[in-house]
Each structure stands twice: as structure tokens, then as C-alpha cells.
Amino acid sequence: MKSFLATIISLFCAFGLLAGPQPQIAQNQPPLDPKNMDTSVKPGDDFFRYANGAWIKRTEIPPEYSRWGAFNELIERNSDALHVIAEKASKTPVDPKLAPETQKVGDYYASGMDEKTIEAMRTKPLQDEFNKIEMIKDRQDVLAEIAHLHTISVNAFFDFGAGQDAKDSTRDIAQAVQGGLGMPDRDYYTKQDADMKEKREKYVAHVAKMLTFLGEPADKASDDAKKILALETKLAEASRTRVQLRDPIKNYNKMGVRQLQDLTPDWNWSDYFKKINLVEPGDINVHQPEFFKSANDLFRSASLDDWKAYLRWQLINATAPDLSKDFVDEDFDFKERVLRGTQQIKPRWKRVITSEDEAIGEALGKLYVAFDFPPEAKARALELVNNLKEALAERIKTLEWMDEPTKQEALKKLAAFTVKIGYPDKWLDYSLLQIDRGPFVLNTVRAEKFEAERDVNKIGKPVDRTDWGMTPPTVNAYYNSNMNEIVFPAGILQPPFFYPDADDAVNYGAIGAVIGHEMTHGFDDQGRQFDARGNLRDWWTPKSAEEFKKRTANLHKAKTSPISAESNSPTPRCKRRSTNIRKNEEKKSTGSHRNKDFSCRLRRFGGRRFATKTKSCDLRRTRIRRRNIG
């Protein structure tokens, strides 16, 4: 690591990237600021307001956010730091052979900020893609186009990619998962309350408007939008709910290609595999077999014109944030304003930085950690994690309701936790990925293709346990059941969560809560079903399992039961916070592979990069089972 830092810093010095003002971050702020407290409130009555009341009173949610808090403040500071890096990399001539990360980071940023070219080109860079859809002549062509879109991470119709075998965590296998929706999940299509009906109406209007931007007459666009909703509704009706998706046993249905073919007799999986360059598919985990049975009926019954409209929509829905202003604004209006309550789009540079973090996050992250995360901080954070592991072990040993055999298995699992701090030990090699100063959308599509190919190449091979599911600048953390690991990127190991030089009490109270949160995911309703090796295996005795279920049931009752008149009713925190909570009910990703919400990355069913982050979002960017620290 020392040689890596020396190399990067020397490069930056040579290119002048250390010149100029650096972003103002929170290191100069006190770890505990009494100005944020409301001491007029008794801590025993409402500790949250006692600790944060003054901050709540003076803080407004910025219009470009649907929520605001310490996470968002840190995200903003990290964005400032990344902005400085990308801006200066874009203005500094470098030899790509000597500084490949600097070249790619600079060129990606420059292409994203070239608004003049982006506005002039509109959808011209994607014309070949639209031509392929228009040339569809039969259902074999429909399947070929679905497969092609999958190779650029446009997850039309269903999702397919690599992920660890839940019962053999040493290898990656193919995974087939429900998908193909343009809204967050099945509830948006199936619920009949007024709010969801209104959202569906706005969705149809949104799709129609986007299609008119492609040149369709308004009447045809409106008609196509209704057909697209009808097609997606059939997919949604066949999909499992969020709760059902939490059950790893029901979502483990490993089978051979012949069995999979029997589920879908009307399309040929061999043709699909050839198109995505998967030579040896091997065993496939079909997460939701009933979805694929219904999808087969839809594949046979939907007209070719309906398929063309749906696939055009899937492509434009995935790439809209990277196109001209009309597409960007309409995409924001529905996905952020309608679904999440966000009132104002972020400045272009912030959106480009977020896109860059998603596309080439380890190249950007390699430069980020060189300046913002010294080796001493990594060592201090690891010490905190190890101490908290010891504390949790002591807690497990003293549990009255858990019997001794289960305790021993739990302690074995805890001791086996892999801990990843800051950044990968082995950085991702982007040498085969073309990034230039041409059309921005082509950079994003090539980055997605690079990740899709990398993902397919994992199928049938041993699991790479050095792989990370988040980029180094990410303000988040996760637990991965199949890897049995807890991961804390450098992005969250910053003030106000982590102060390398602060008193232990400060760090245990802040980042310590995050660390503890991730560790306990190893023993929650999902994580507890995986053993120390990351395999889906029941290691609980029947007695302890029953006691666990009793306690989770009581917790659910306590959470959902009304507060009695005699109890200490909680004081409303503030109207802005209440509004924020309502808005935040819409915080799920909208299904676009370019969606900028980190939660999307943390939700995917199993592999690399974010998926909360539930719905499988974009499986090529995240092949691991993990949680948003949420």
C-alpha cells in the first residue's frame, strides 16, 4: 500500500493535481457539537431530540434531496473531494500507460460535462441500438435483442448474471431472476389504492413523453405507453413480493439447463447463452420458477409491435440520465419528483461524479483513497471492528435463550467474519475498457458492457473473495451472507462517523453503531440462515430457532402496535422530518441501471456492486447478498 500511495501521489504532484484548494471537509469540526443539542428536552423523554433537536430546528432538507442527515452531508463532502480529483484529471495531460486511472477518470468526467456535444447528439450515439430493435422480425429476434440488451446491462424482461451458489459459497453459478419492470417493484403495478393508481397514470404519461422524444407521434406514443404498462403488469403479477424475496430458501432453486428449458418451452436458452457469450452455463439458480413460467406465456402472446415498444422503452429508460436535457429532466421528474418527492435536480457535475463512481468506481476510488484515507485510518478502523467483534462474542455467550450448541456455531461464524476496510487489496483492471472524450452515453454503455462481460465470465469459476461490492468513496457499508464478510468503504470512514484521532467514545458512538449494525446482519432473519463459510445451512437447534422466532415476532408486535394513552408519547420531531419520512417511502430504485441511488446497488441478489440496495435492480453490477446500513 505504501508503494501504491507513493506512486499515485508522485503522479499527482507531477501533473499538478495537488495544486489549488481542496474541499472543506468535517475534520475541523468538533466530534461532538453541543450546538446540535436541545437541552430543553429531557433525555429520558426524547433522547433523539435532546441530542439533535437544535440541528433539526435550523436544518432544511435541500430541494435536491428527499432526505437529509449525516449520511447526506458526508456524501456531499465526498462529492466535493471527488469533484476536485475529476476536474483536475480532466485538465491534466497524462500518458495513459503511466497513469491509466487518471486518464480514464479525466476523460469520463470531461465527456459527461460536455453539454454542448450531448445536446447536439441527443440519441444519435444509440441509433444502432434502436435500429436493432426496429429490425425484429420474429420471436427469435425478440429473444436475441433481450440477450443483447443484457450484454449492456439493460435488464429487459428478466435478470440474468453470476452469483455465489448459496449452498456452495466457493463458486459462482448462473442466476436467473424476476425483473423487467420500469417501476420499483410489483406493488406499483398491483396495488389498488389511490396513490398507486395515480403513480401508474403518471408512469404512462412519463413513458409516452419519453417515446415522443424519440420521434414517435403523440397518439402512437400514448398507445405504446399503455401497452408497455400492460406488459410490465403481467411481469409484476408473476413476481414475488419484497417479503418473499427475503427468503433465501424459497429463492434457491438450482437446476440444469434442460429443467430451465422446460419452464420456458417457447424460447431457446441455448440461443440466449450464445448471444451473451456464455459457453458453459452449468447449473442455474432460478430464483422464482413461477415467474419464468408466466414470462414464457407473455413471450408467446405479446405482439412483435408490443415487444418493440417495450424494448425501446427499456433502452431509453436505462440511458436517459446520460442523454440530452429533455430526457434528463423528464427522467428526473418521474423517478425523483413523483416517486421520491425530490424537488430539484442536482447540478450536472454532481450527477457526472455519481455516474463515474458507478462506471469506473475503483479507478476513481484509487485516486480518492490516496488523498482521503491514510493507512493509519485503516488500522484504527480495523481495531474498532475487532474490539466490537469481541464485545458481540461476549454478548452471545451470555444469551439465556440460546442453547450451547447454537452458541458455539454462532461464535464460529462471528470469528470467521472477513473484515474489509477502506479499499480493495486487489484493484479492478480497467485496461480493456475504452473511455474517451466522445459521446458521454457511449462511455456509460461501454462501462456497463465491461461489467456485464466480467460478470458472465465469473460463471462456473471459483469465487474471488477479494472482490468488493462497493466503491471506495461510497458512504455506506454492507454485510454479505455468502462471503460472511463485513465491508466498510473509505467513504464512510470519515467525520462525522469516524475520526482517526478522536477519543474512542466518539468513534464507538458513531461508526461503532454502523459496524455493530452490519455484524448483526449475520444473525438477522436472513443472515442467520448462512453458516461460517457462507453456505445456506440450518445450524440452529430447533429449540434456539424457535426462541429466535418468538423474539422477532414480539419485536414486530412492538413496532406495529399503537402507543397507549398512558405511555410516554413521542414528541413529533418536526414537520420537515415527517414529510421526509413520507417522501422516503419512495426511495427504492426505479429499475434503471443508471439510477443514481446507492440503495439500488445494495439490493441485488448476489455478486458485485450495490444492491439493497427486494428488487434485483441491475445484477451485473452487484453479485453479492448485502444490506444497506439503512
N, C-alpha and C positions, 0 to 999 in steps of 0.2 A: 504493500500500500504506500510506503514512503516513496518508492521509486515512481509509482504512478502519480502521486501528488507533485513530486519534483518535476516530472515530465510535463504535466498539464500546466503548472504554474510558470515554468520556463517558457512554454509556448505562448501563454497568455501575455507574459511580460514582453516577449519578442514581438508580438502582434499589437501591443499597446492596449490589450483588453483590460488591464488593471487601471488604466487612466480614467479620470472622470469620477463623478460622485457615485457612491454605492447607495443602494436603497436603505432608508432608515428603518431598522427593524427593532424588535422589542427588547434587545439585550440591555438597553439603557433604562428600561422601565423597571420599577421595583417588583420583585416576585409576588409580594403581597401588597396591594394598594388599598389603604383604608378609605380612599375616596370612592371606591366602588360599593362600600357597605352602607346599609341603612340601619344605624344603631338605635333608631327609634322603635324598631321591631325587636321583640324578644326572640332570641334564637330558638327557644323551646316552642314558640308558637309557629314560626315560619323561618326555618334556618336558611332556606334559599333566598328569601327576600332580605333577611338580615345580612347575608354575605354579598348579595348582588343588587340590592334594591336601588341604590343611588345610580349604579350603571344603567339599570333598566329605565329609570326615570329620564335620564338625559340622552338615551340612545334611541335613535330612529333606525328602522330597517331600511337600508339603502334601496332605492327603487329598482336597481338591477339584481336584487336578491329577493327570494321568497322567504328567507330565514336569515338570522344574523346572530352571531355569537363568537366565542373564542376561536372556533374552527375557521369561521369565515374570515376573521381578522388575520389569522395566520396564513390562510390561503392567499389573501391579498398581499401580505408581505412577501411570501414566497413568489408570487407572480411578479412583484417588483424586482426581486433578485433575478428571476429568470429572464425578465424583460431586458435588464442590463446586459446579461450574457448574450442573448439572442441578437439584440440590437447591435452590439459591438462586433459580434461574429459576422453579421451580415455586411459590415462595413470594412472588414479587415481582409485583405488578400492573403490567402494561405495556400500552401501546397497540400492538396488532398491526401497525398501519400504520407506526409509528415503529421498532418492534423486532420484526419478524416472526420472526427466528431465536430470540430469547429466548422469545417466546410459544409457538412450536411445541416447542422443547426443554423448556420448563417443563410444558406440558400433556401431552406424551408421557410424560414421567417421572412426573407425578402419576397418570396413568391406569394406568401399569404398577405403581405402588406401592399402588394402591387395592385391597388384597387382599380387603377386605370385599365390595366390589361384584363382583370377579372370582369369588369363591367362591359368591356368591348367584346370579350369572348362569349359571355353568357354560357350557354350549354354546348357550344361548338366542340370543346375538347371531348365531350361524351357522345358525339354524333355516331361514332362507330358502334357504341353500345346500344343506342336507340335503333340503329339500322338492324342489328342482330335480332332485336325483339320484333321489329316490323316484318322481318323475313320468315317468321314462324309459319310453317305450312301444315303441320300435323302435331299430334301429341308427343311424338318422339322429339320433335323440335322444342316443345314446351319443356320437357324434362332436361334436354341439353342446355337450354337457356337458364333454367333454375340452377343447374350444376355450375354453369359458367358464372352466374352471379355469386354463387357461394365461393368461387375462387377469388373474388374481390370483396369478400365479407359482406355481401348484401344477402341477408338471410331470408330469402323468399320461400314461402310455403312451409318449410321446416328448417330445423337447425341440425348441422352435422359437423363433427370435429373430433378431436382427440381428447381423452381424459383418462385418469387413472382407473384401473379396474378396482372397483370398490372392495372386492374380496381378494385381490392380489395387488397390493399397492406398489409392487416393484415394477409394474409395466403399464404402459399406456395402451388403451384399446380404442376402437371407434365408438362414437356415441351418437345416437340419433334421438333428437329431442323435439317436442312440440314447438311450434314457432309460427312465423309468417304473419304476425299481426302488426298493424300500424299504430295501434294504441297500446297502453302499458300492459294490460292483461285481459283475461276473459270477462271480468266484471264489467268492463267498459262496453262490452257488446251484449251482455246477457241480463244485467240488472235493469229493472223496470221503474226505478224511482225517477222522480222529475229531473234530478241533477244529471244522471247518466243519460237520460233521453236527450237532454239539452246538449250534452257533450257529443253525442252521436250526430245530432243535427249540425253542430259546428264542425265536426270532423268531415262530414260530407261536403260542407261548404269549403272547408280548407283544401280537401283533395281536389275538388273541382277547380278552385282558383289556381292551384299549382299546375294542373293539367293545361289550363288556358295559357300559362306562362310558356308551356311547351309548344303552343301554337294551335291547340285544339279550339274549335268553335265553342262558345259558351254552352250551347244546348247539349252538344256531344260530351263535353267535359262534365256537365251535371249528371248526365245519364251514366257515364262511366264511373263517376264517383259513387253513385248508388249501387252499381254492380260490384264495385270493389268492396264496399261495406258489406254487401250480402255475402260475398265470397269469404271475407275475413270473419264474418259472424259464424259461418259454418265451421271454420277452423277453431274459433273461440269456443263454440259449443262442444267441440270434441276435446278441448283442452282441460287439464286438471286445474284446480284452484290453487291459490298460493299455499293454503294449508296442506293440501295433498302433496304439493311439491316439496314439502319439508320432510317427507317420509322417505329416507334413503332405501328402505327395504322394498317398498312398492315401486320405487323408481329404478330398481335394479332388475333388469330382465335380459340377461345375456343370452344371445342366440347366434347361430351361424347364418351365413348369407341365404341359404335355402329357406330357413324359417322366416327370415325377414322378407324374402321374396313372396312367401305365402301370404303375408299380411297385405301386400300391395301387388296383386296379380296384374294390374293394368299399367304398371311401369316397370322397366327393367333396371334393376340395381347395377347390373354389370355395366350398362351404358353410362350410368351416373358415375360409377367409380372410375371408368376410363376418362371421363371428362374432367374429374378433379385430380387425375394423376395418382390415384390410389391403386397400386399394383396388387397388394396383398391385404385385403380388408380384414381377414381373420374374424375373430369373434366381435360382435357388435352389441353394445348395451342399448337396447331400445327402451328408453325411459318410460314412454307412455304408448304401449302397443295399440290401445284403443284409438288413440289419435291417428295413427298411421292407417288403421282400417278405414276410418272415416275420411281421411285425406285421400285414400285411393278412390272412394266413391266420388269425391269432389273433382279429382283429377280427370275422371272419366266423364262426368256430367257437365262441367263448366264448358262454355263455348270457347273457341280459339280467340275470338274477339275479347271475351272477358279476361282470358289469360294475358293477352297482350296489354290490356289496360292495367291489370294488376301488376304485371312485371315492370311496365313503365313507371308506375307509381312507386314500386319498391325501390327502383333505381334512383328516382328523383328524391324520394323521401330520405334515402341514405346519404345523398351527396349535397342536398340543398344548402347546408351551412357553409359549403365551400364554393358556392356559385355567386352570381351577381346579387345586388341588393334586393331586388324584388323577391327572389327565392329566400334569401336570408331573413328578410323581415317577416314574410308570411310563415316561414318555419318557426321563427321565434314566437309569433303571435299565438299560434295554436299550442305548441309544445310548452312554452313558458308562461305566457299570459293566461291562456284558457285553462291549461291543466295544472299549473303550479301557482298562479297568481303573481308572477313576477311582472313588474310594471315597465321595466326599461332594459333594453338590451345592453350588454357590456360593450365597452369600447373595442374597436377592432383588434388592437394589439393584445388585449386580454384573451379574446377568442382564438387568435392565432397561437398564442403561447399554450393555451389549453389543448388545442389541436396538435401542436408539436409534441407536447408531453405524451399524448396518446399515440402518435405516429412513430416517433423516434425517441421515446422517453428515456432510454438508457444512454443514448448519445448526449441528450440534453442533461440528464442526471449526472453523467460522469463529470461534466463541467461544473454543475451545481455543487456537488459534494466537495470538490476541490477547494471551494471558497467558503462554504457554509457549514461543513460538518467535519471538523478535525478528528484525527484518530483518538484524541483524548476524550472527546464526547462519546464516541462509540464505546470505549472502555467503561466509562462511567455508566452509560445506559445498560450495558450488559451486566454490570454489578447490581444495578437495581433489579433487573429481571431475575437474576439468580437468587437474590435475597427474598423476593416475593414468591418464587417457587418454593423456597424453604418454608416460608410462612404458610402457604397453601398446603404443603405436605403436613405440617403440624395440625392444621385445621382438619384435614381428612382423618388423621389418626384419632382425633377426639370426637368424631361424629358418633352419636349414640345410636342412630337409626341404621347405620351401615354396618353389616357384619364383617368379620375379619377377612374372609376370602376376597370379598369385593374390595375392601380397603387395600389389600395387597396389590390387586390388579390396577386400582386407581393410582396408587403410588408408583407402580411400574410405568404407567402411562405418563404421569407427570414428569418422572425422571427422564423419560425418553423424548420429551419435547425438544425439537430443534428450535434454536433461537436465531433469528436473522435480524441484524441491526444495521440500519443506515443504507447499505447498498450491496449489490451482489459481489461475491468473491470472483465470479467469472462474468465479465461483461458480454452482452449480446453483440455479435459481429454483424454490422450493417454493410459490409463491403459489397454485397451483391444487390443492395437496394439503391436504385437510381433516385437521387434527389437533385433537382436543378432549379433554376430560376424561371422555368417555364410556367404554364398554367397551374395554378395552385391545386385545383381539383385533381390533376393528374398525379401530383405528389402524394395527395392523400390516398388516392386509389392504388397507386403503386405500393405505398406503405401497407395498406390492407392486404394486397396480394402477397406481399412478402410475408406477412404474419400468417396468412391462410396457408401458404405453402409450407412454412415452418411447422405449422400445427399438423397438417396432414402427414408430414414426414415423421412425426412422433409415433404414429400408429404402429403398433406391433413391436415397439422398441422399449428398452429399459427406461424407467423414469429418470429424468435429470433432476436430481434433488437440489441442484444449485440454482434452479430456475426461480424467478421471483414473479409474484402476481401483482405487484405494484411497482411503479417507477420511483426512484429515489426522492423526487421532490413532493411526492404525494402526502397530503395532510390526512392521514388515515392509518389504519392498522388492520390486521386480519389474523384469524386462526384458520388453518387448513386441516380438515379432518383426515384426509387421505395421506397427507405428509406428516401429520401430527406435529405441526410447527406453528410458532407464533412469530409474526413478522412486523417490524416497526421501521418504516422508511425514515430517512433523514428528515424528510419534510415535516413530520410531526414531532421530531425530536428537537424542537425549537421552543423558545419562550412563546406563550405563557405556559406551555405544557412541560418543558424540560429546560432547566438552566444548568449547564455543566458545572458552574462554580457556586451554585446556591446551596443553602442548607438542605440536608436530606429531607427534612419535614416538608419543604416546598415541593420537591420532586415526587415524594411519595403521595402527596395530596393531589398532584396534578397528573403527570404521566403515569404515576403509580396506579391511578384509577383505570387508565387505559390498559396498562399491562395486565392488571387483575381481570379486567373485563374480557380480554382476549383469552387468558388462561382458562377462565370458567366456561368459555365456549367449548372447551374439550370435554365438558361434563354436562352440557345442557341437553335438551330433548333430542337434538340431532347428534352433537359431538359425542355423547356418551355411548353411541352405538358403534363407535370405531375403537379399536384397541391400540396398544402402544406402537404397533407397526403401521397403523393407519388402515387396517383392514376392517371391513364391515363384519363384526363378530360380536355376539352377545356374551360379554364377560361378566355380567352381573348375575348373582344368585337370584332366584325367584323372589326371595324374601326382600332383599335390598331393592330390587327393581320395583316391587310393589310399594315399598315405603317411599321411593322416589316419586312415583306416580301420585301417591296421596298428597305429597307436599306440593307438587306442581299444580294439582287440582285446587288445593287450598289457596295457593298464590293467585291462581286465575280468579277464584271467587272474590278474594280480597281486592283484586284490581278492578273488577267489574261491578261490585256491589255498591249501592248508593251510600253516601255518608249519613249517619243517623243525626237526628236533631240534637242529641246530647253530645255528640263528638265535637272536637275542635275543628270546625270547618276551615278549609284552607282559604287564605286571603287571595282574591284574584290578583295575579301578578301585574297585569296591565293590559289594556285593550290591544295594544300593538302585539303583545305576546300571544294573546288569544287568537287574534287574526292570523298571526304567523302559524300557529298550530293548525288552524283550518287550512291555510294555504299548503302547509307541509303534507297534508294528506295526499296531495297530488305529486309528491316528489319522485315517484318512480320514473324510470327511463321510459321514453316513448317508443322504444324499439329501434330507433335509428342507430346504425353502427357508428355514426359520427356524433351521437348525443354526448353533450359535454358534461353530463352529470356523473361525478365519480361513483355514485351508487350503482350505476349500470355495470361498472367494471367489477363490482364485488358480488354480484348476484349470480353470475353464470355458473353452469353446472359443474365445471371441473376442468381446469387447465391453467392458462396463463392470463395475466392481466385481470382487471377489475370485474367482479360480479356479486352484486349484493343480492349486489351490489343485484322459490319465486320464479319470476320470468327469466329465461335463459339469455336474453339480450344477444350479444354477439359472442358466440362460443369460441371463435378463433382468437379472440384477444384474452380469454380467461379460461383456462382449463383446470382450475382448482376449486375445491369447495371451501369457500371462505365467507366471512361475515363483515359487514360494515360495523364499525365500532359503535355506531348509532345510538 
